Amino acid sequence: MSSPDPGTALIVVDVQRDFCAGGALAVSDGDDVVPVLAKWIERFRSRDLSVVYTRDWHPAHHSSFCEQGGPWPAHCVVGEPGAQFHPDLPVPEGAWIVSKATGAEGDAYSGFDGTDLETELRARRISHLYVGGLATDYCVKATVLDALRAGFETRVILAAVRAVNVQPGDGTKAIEAMRAAGADFVAEPGE
């Protein structure tokens, strides 16, 4: 697939304030994905192709938060500024937004986990996906692996992902895992 066609969608994973500079769970260089994704979003929108925005959308006492015994600081709490998309990310009125991990219990790294994303993609006859966002080693990886398991041809936009790297090299391992599962990787639109 050298160019996005009508059966293609772009999934923009969790480009929210809390995962960017100054956020509660900031990803190193996370802001760098925004201008790259902006170009991809424009490319898809100019061809009237689907763009999906996933987001963490947690209640205030989500089980993944440290104060509840989870591994993460409180982040992306509904109604808080950190849950908003990055201010420079183009999110048009009426955008297709998929909220995940909306209940107090259980995390959902993947945009497919506990959402209607797969059903909606199939209803729109989408079979090919491009994926970028935050973070490579968590929500991007989980979304890509679930997409592949569901049978979608999936490409990861390398310039549009950044890793948390809780352990050194986690981002590299995530890329290897996605590649081993069948994901392709691209750098620029049209590749």
Secondary structure, DSSP 8 states (H G I E B T S, - for coil): --S--TTEEEEEE--BGGGSTTSTT--TTGGGHHHHHHHHHHHHHHTT-EEEEEEE-B-TT-TTBGGGT-SB-S-SBTTSGGGSB-TTS---TT-EEEEE--SSSS---STTTTSSHHHHHHHTT--EEEEEEE-IIIIIHHHHHHHHHTT-EEEEEEEEEE---SSTTHHHHHHHHHHHHT-EEESSTT-
